[in-house]
Amino acid sequence: MADRHAIDGFEVPFHNSLAEPIQFGGVPRVFAIVNGVFAAVLTLSLGVWWLGLPVGIGLHLVAYALTKRDPYFFAVLNRHLRQKPYLDA
């Protein structure tokens, strides 16, 4: 009686991956790509490998910690940055 709205023969299987955000290495896909390109530019193009690798790994670890705490952190941050302020203070 718990599922009184279900009609026999009309159940749809729902996979959990359809509701979760797409992530690479535990961080959102867009951030992982931008971070990887930034680290690659510092490391390969400028030849500053001693700076590019630690910065890339450090940013990835910070993003991973934020994403582990809240999977939608970067989506909320993006929405917050796009909204215009209501008060001119």
N, C-alpha and C positions, 0 to 999 in steps of 0.2 A: 504494500500500500504506500510505500515511501515514494515510488515513482509513478504517480497516478496519471501524469500527462503523457507518458510513453505509450505509443501505439505499437502493437505487435507487428514486427517486420519492418519498422521504420527507424530502427536505431542506427546511428552513424558512429563508426569508430573514430575517435579523435586522438591523434598522436600528440604528445606533449611538446614535441619540437615545433609545432605550428604556433604555439603561444609564447615561446621563449625567444628573446632577441638573438640575432646572429652574432657570434663572438669568435674571434681568433685569439687563441692563447689566453682566454679568460677576460679579454677586453672587447669593447664593441669594434666591429669590423672597420668602420671609417677611421677611428682613432688608431687602430693597429696599423693600417696602411699609411696614414700620415706620419706616425711615429717612425715606422720603418723607412720611409722615404727620407725623412729628416736625418735619421741616424746614418743612412747610406750616403747622403750628400756630405755630411761632415766627415765620414770615414773614407769614402772612396774618392770623391771629387776634390775635396780640400786636402786630403792626406793627413787629417788630424785624427788618427784612429784612437789615440789615447784620450781624446775628448768625446768622439762620436759614439763609441761603444758604451762607456759608462752612462752617458746622458740618455741614450736610447733605452738601455736596460733599466735605468732609474725611473724614467717616465713610464715605462711599461709596468714596473712594480707598483708605482703609485696608482696608476689607472686600474691595475688588477685589484688593489686593496679597496679602492672606491667602488668598483663594480661588484666585488664580492659582498660588500655591505649593502649596496642597493643596485640591482641590475639595470635600472633605468636612470642612473645618475646623470649620464651624459645626455640622454634625451631630455631630461628635465632642465639641465643646464643650458642646452641649446634653445629650448623654448623660452627660458627665462631671459636669455640674452637677446632674443628676437623681439620680445614685447617692449612696447614703448612705455615710458613712465607716464603715469596719469597726472602727477603733481609736478609742477616746475619749482622744486625747492632748491 
